[in-house]
Amino acid sequence: MTARDGFRTKAGSCAGDVVAGSSASTAGACSPSGRDTSSRQFFCGEPVMSRSLPTGWGEALRPCPTVYMMDPDPAVRAWVHTIARSARLEAASLSGVDDCLSAVEPDSLACIVAMAHAPGASALEVLSALAARRMFIPVIVLAEEQHLSTAVAAMKAGAFDVVEKTRVEDRLQGVILAALTEQLGRRERRHVEDDIRVRYARLTPREREVCHLVAAGCRSRVIADRLGLSEKTIEVYRSRVNQKMSTHSAVELAQLLHSLES
């Protein structure tokens, strides 16, 4: 499965029935924006969001993607958990930056929702801590109008997106899915690059010399003259390089080497 498959979820996929933290009330519930949601339909005790979601994606991923929430307001935490549940995602609350660093695995498929302004748990603090540990986890910033300048600073620091608190209900779910889709794509690219590095490590020093010269467009005769070997010997080396690198042409070889250098 690739990131292009997108997030397709359906009932009974990999999200569990238990979500860490508070859950939103199903009777007469109100969103953080103050709108009454009691007239909505409910599924398994949670409101069915009006947004039309793709189906069938979550069950292909183990463990299930997780939405981590950092907000001092329990009502906001509950609503974010409800949004995550409706998309068949796991959800968990975090108390601060230290809690975040201990709970979130570096290679996990997850995103963090944090307030623009929250002492000890702000988006900027989270971004700084993740960057210091080279952890590439998307951070979504929730911002009130008076803290938009802080939210802009968070975007410059690498936040995935900013959602105003008054628009949590209608925007946050789509932003979460977009962040997780990007995270999945990044993780897949990293796995591909790791596989290329493993293949390259199997080459002998001489095979690496030949590999780079082939990728640079040199013909076997030119490589033979440069390395002081026979053309037939170079052809043998080229065959071994293609076999170990799983390539069939100089163009493919050049593309793999470029991915290692980028």
Secondary structure as UniProt FT lines:
FT   HELIX           3..5
FT   TURN            11..12
FT   TURN            32..33
FT   TURN            38..39
FT   STRAND          42..43
FT   TURN            44..45
FT   STRAND          46..47
FT   HELIX           58..60
FT   STRAND          66..70
FT   HELIX           74..86
FT   TURN            87..88
FT   STRAND          90..93
FT   HELIX           97..103
FT   TURN            106..107
FT   STRAND          110..115
FT   TURN            119..120
FT   HELIX           123..132
FT   TURN            133..134
FT   STRAND          139..143
FT   HELIX           145..147
FT   HELIX           148..156
FT   TURN            157..158
FT   STRAND          161..164
FT   HELIX           165..167
FT   HELIX           168..201
FT   HELIX           205..215
FT   TURN            216..217
FT   HELIX           220..227
FT   HELIX           231..245
FT   HELIX           250..261
//
